[in-house]
Amino acid sequence: MRIENITFAIESSLIKKVLLEELEKKYCFKEKNLINGDFGGAFNKVCSISDNKNSLVGKFMRINSYHSKISKKSEDASILNYEYEIHNELYENDVRVAKPENVFLVNKERFLNPFGKIYFPGLVMQDLGRLTLDKLGGNVKKKAQEMIDIELKKAIELGFIPFHDSRNEGNSIWFEEQVYLIDFTFWKRKK
């Protein structure tokens, strides 16, 4: 799905506009630290984030354009902030998700950058590794699927409507014998 269509998939009244000036500049990432896909695409890239104390990742929407328009960065920040609010509420209510930090302007580190530092909005959270459920097998996979159902039930009891692919094996991480839900961009709340 193209980014321009995300706001149509999410009720636009739910998305609070975020101005780039409101975001703290924090952290940095390098292209070599990309975890999923490549930088040629335009949707949901996850990168390891530089931090001396914690193991973190950042979720970005658009990081392939060197001169990404300010209006598009603001749109990305608004969508990521929507996801952060859901992510944080789930975390605070003991649904297993990575511990969220916040949405920041994250420096994309490049060599010999003639334009100075370039920042992109990113949802920064705890790094739980790369083991998605599609890489599990046998009884472990069955146990993991049961855990997903438990976590989704807790989210529904909080008033969330998970996106239809939330049971997808790629939308959960297996970490220390537990399942953690990821990717809340298209989740909604019951009215």
C-alpha positions as CSV (number, residue, x, y, z in Angstrom):
1,M,0.0,0.0,0.0
2,R,1.4,3.4,-0.9
3,I,1.9,5.9,1.9
4,E,-0.5,8.4,0.4
5,N,-3.2,5.8,0.9
6,I,-2.5,5.1,4.6
7,T,-4.5,8.1,5.8
8,F,-7.5,6.7,4.0
9,A,-7.1,3.3,5.6
10,I,-6.9,4.9,9.0
11,E,-9.8,7.2,9.8
12,S,-8.2,10.7,9.2
13,S,-10.0,12.1,12.2
14,L,-7.8,9.8,14.4
15,I,-4.6,11.1,13.1
16,K,-3.3,14.2,15.0
17,K,-1.1,16.4,12.9
18,V,2.5,16.5,14.1
19,L,4.8,19.3,13.2
20,L,8.4,18.5,12.7
21,E,9.4,21.3,15.0
22,E,7.6,19.5,17.8
23,L,9.9,16.4,17.6
24,E,13.1,16.0,19.5
25,K,16.2,15.3,17.4
26,K,17.7,12.1,18.8
27,Y,19.6,9.1,17.7
28,C,21.1,8.2,14.3
29,F,21.0,5.3,11.9
30,K,23.1,4.1,9.0
31,E,22.0,2.4,5.7
32,K,24.1,-0.6,6.6
33,N,21.9,-1.1,9.7
34,L,18.7,-1.7,7.7
35,I,16.9,-4.7,9.1
36,N,14.2,-5.3,6.5
37,G,14.1,-4.9,2.7
38,D,16.2,-2.3,1.1
39,F,16.3,1.5,0.9
40,G,14.8,1.6,-2.6
41,G,11.3,1.1,-1.3
42,A,9.2,3.8,0.5
43,F,7.3,2.0,3.2
44,N,8.1,0.8,6.7
45,K,11.8,0.4,6.9
46,V,13.3,-0.8,10.2
47,C,16.9,0.1,11.2
48,S,19.1,-0.5,14.2
49,I,19.6,2.8,16.0
50,S,22.9,4.0,17.6
51,D,22.6,4.2,21.3
52,N,25.4,3.3,23.8
53,K,23.0,2.1,26.5
54,N,20.1,0.4,24.9
55,S,19.4,-1.9,21.9
56,L,16.9,0.0,19.8
57,V,15.3,0.0,16.4
58,G,13.5,2.7,14.5
59,K,10.6,2.3,12.2
60,F,10.6,4.8,9.3
61,M,8.2,5.4,6.5
62,R,10.3,7.3,3.9
63,I,14.1,7.2,4.1
64,N,15.1,6.6,0.5
65,S,14.7,10.2,-0.7
66,Y,17.6,12.5,0.1
67,H,15.5,15.5,-0.3
68,S,12.2,14.2,1.1
69,K,9.6,17.1,1.1
70,I,8.9,18.6,4.5
71,S,5.2,18.1,4.0
72,K,5.7,14.3,3.5
73,K,8.0,14.1,6.6
74,S,5.2,15.8,8.6
75,E,2.7,13.3,7.3
76,D,5.0,10.4,8.2
77,A,5.5,11.9,11.7
78,S,1.7,12.1,12.2
79,I,1.2,8.5,11.1
80,L,4.1,7.2,13.2
81,N,2.8,9.2,16.2
82,Y,-0.7,7.6,15.7
83,E,1.0,4.2,15.9
84,Y,3.1,5.3,18.9
85,E,0.0,6.2,20.9
86,I,-1.5,2.7,20.2
87,H,1.9,1.0,20.9
88,N,2.4,2.9,24.1
89,E,-1.1,2.2,25.4
90,L,-0.7,-1.5,24.7
91,Y,2.7,-1.5,26.5
92,E,1.3,0.4,29.5
93,N,-1.5,-2.2,29.8
94,D,0.7,-5.2,29.8
95,V,0.1,-6.4,26.2
96,R,3.4,-7.8,25.0
97,V,4.9,-5.3,22.7
98,A,8.4,-3.8,22.4
99,K,8.9,-1.0,24.8
100,P,8.3,2.2,22.8
101,E,10.4,5.3,23.3
102,N,8.6,7.9,21.1
103,V,8.7,9.4,17.7
104,F,11.9,11.4,17.1
105,L,13.7,13.0,14.2
106,V,16.5,10.6,13.6
107,N,19.7,11.5,11.8
108,K,20.4,9.5,8.7
109,E,24.2,9.2,8.8
110,R,25.9,9.5,5.4
111,F,29.5,10.0,4.4
112,L,30.5,13.3,2.9
113,N,27.0,14.7,3.1
114,P,27.3,18.2,1.6
115,F,23.9,19.2,3.0
116,G,24.7,18.5,6.7
117,K,22.6,16.3,8.9
118,I,19.4,14.9,7.4
119,Y,16.6,13.8,9.8
120,F,13.7,11.5,9.2
121,P,10.8,10.9,11.6
122,G,11.1,7.5,13.2
123,L,9.2,5.5,15.8
124,V,12.0,4.3,18.2
125,M,11.5,1.2,20.3
126,Q,13.2,-1.7,22.1
127,D,15.0,-4.1,19.7
128,L,13.7,-7.6,20.3
129,G,15.7,-9.2,17.5
130,R,14.7,-10.5,14.2
131,L,13.0,-13.9,14.9
132,T,9.5,-13.6,13.4
133,L,7.1,-16.5,13.8
134,D,7.4,-17.6,10.2
135,K,10.9,-18.8,11.1
136,L,9.7,-21.0,14.0
137,G,8.6,-24.7,13.6
138,G,6.7,-27.5,15.3
139,N,5.4,-27.1,18.8
140,V,7.2,-23.8,19.3
141,K,5.2,-22.3,16.4
142,K,1.9,-23.7,17.8
143,K,2.7,-22.3,21.2
144,A,3.6,-18.9,19.7
145,Q,0.3,-18.8,17.8
146,E,-1.6,-19.4,21.0
147,M,0.3,-16.6,22.6
148,I,-0.6,-14.2,19.7
149,D,-4.3,-15.0,20.4
150,I,-3.9,-14.2,24.1
151,E,-2.2,-10.9,23.3
152,L,-4.7,-9.9,20.7
153,K,-7.5,-10.7,23.1
154,K,-6.0,-8.4,25.7
155,A,-5.8,-5.6,23.1
156,I,-9.4,-6.1,22.0
157,E,-10.5,-6.0,25.7
158,L,-8.7,-2.6,25.8
159,G,-10.9,-1.4,23.0
160,F,-8.6,-1.9,20.0
161,I,-9.5,-3.4,16.7
162,P,-6.4,-5.1,15.3
163,F,-5.8,-5.0,11.6
164,H,-6.9,-8.2,9.8
165,D,-3.3,-9.4,9.3
166,S,-2.3,-9.1,13.0
167,R,-2.2,-12.9,13.2
168,N,0.2,-12.9,10.3
169,E,3.5,-14.7,11.4
170,G,5.5,-11.7,10.2
171,N,3.7,-9.3,12.6
172,S,5.1,-10.9,15.8
173,I,8.5,-11.3,17.2
174,W,9.7,-14.4,19.2
175,F,12.0,-13.2,22.0
176,E,13.0,-15.0,25.1
177,E,10.3,-17.6,24.7
178,Q,7.6,-15.0,24.4
179,V,5.6,-13.5,21.6
180,Y,5.6,-9.7,21.1
181,L,3.1,-8.0,18.7
182,I,4.5,-5.4,16.2
183,D,3.1,-3.1,13.6
184,F,0.0,-1.1,14.7
185,T,-0.2,1.3,11.8
186,F,-3.7,0.2,10.8
187,W,-5.2,-0.7,14.2
188,K,-8.3,1.2,15.2
189,R,-10.3,1.8,18.4
190,K,-13.8,0.8,19.0
191,K,-16.2,3.7,18.9
